[in-house]
């Protein structure tokens, strides 16, 4: 009886991770992510899956980022009845991220309806905050390194992947086959997160390739930020830093805490974290101390370096403040949320600065800003870009091409097959070529909705 994998997302693109694994009549889903970026990709979120949700026996999440977990409220609403297996850190983060995602979608739909920005008679959210809250009882937490049975006859094991709190790689065993899903791999020498565990033996590997065609610079985030923020403070500008509420926000806060402690930044420079989700996420670093490199004192400093902005009124009040100051706000690729209001407010002044941290998926506003285009579309309006735009590669929480190859080299024996996913075409194909030429393993970049043997 063959094992089959259908690539329902993160094939030919870096978003929407969903892998349907089938053995006989049993099916489970590894990751359940939203598509983000280009409109053609986002429209896939509105199309039904090729399998009915009630026919999926279980979902296993490698981590909590929305491009891996954000479709879950819709899956549950449409009839999924199984369990969602995840590490405790992933469960805790999903309890924050998923309701926030539903809330932002409702806010964006309401904004579009009030200002008549939708081409439809009524803009609707993909799902609501309440839909997301309904997901919580479906979660079942699993410990790293301890096998569990998501379906009868199946065994699964999570191992640490670095990247963010709770992030894991996943080994599936069924029908005599062993399939390893890398999840999003962190960096071996990340300043905050622990390194990924070495990969176990597997017949098939499904590996991410976000930075499969790049090497990260040998620098660190604090050193890159220091001269930028000193220049900003000297000219009285405002820095808007779009951040992922999970991982990236905490990395930037940690870097700023270091700089202030070392006297590299003026203590009087105001820093605001304008993201309720990021505020709540930062508190989880105390709960999951074993998963990261920070001491209790460093976690405390990270929490206190910024003023936490939670309410809508507090966020609006920032729009009337003058520089110098720094505003961190979600989302990391400026796809939605409060950061859009800050960008619309501050992009037009040459004294201001937009600091992009890490990968910007094609089709997102972050990618538009990184490309140097003279304007960006926000809330149906073209906003001129006069602020200085800077992109920092040192903030990435993803392994680069060399680090991905080094992780694969640690496998006890070569796998029979490698599927290269979760990357733009150039990145995935470059990693595929390196796997074939340097490791001499068989590697394929699957197409969207393609089914391959596991």
Beta strands, then each sheet from edge to edge (+ up, - down):
strand 1: 3-7
strand 2: 19-23
strand 3: 26-30
strand 4: 58-60
strand 5: 83-86
strand 6: 139-141
strand 7: 155-160
strand 8: 168-174
strand 9: 177-181
strand 10: 204-208
strand 11: 238-242
strand 12: 270-274
strand 13: 307-309
strand 14: 325-329
strand 15: 353-357
strand 16: 375-378
strand 17: 381-384
strand 18: 388-392
strand 19: 417-421
strand 20: 443-444
strand 21: 451-453
sheet 1: 6+ 5+ 4+ 3+ 2- 1+ 21-
sheet 2: 7+ 8- 9+ 10+ 19+ 20+
sheet 3: 13+ 12+ 14+ 11+ 15+ 18+
sheet 4: 16+ 17-
end
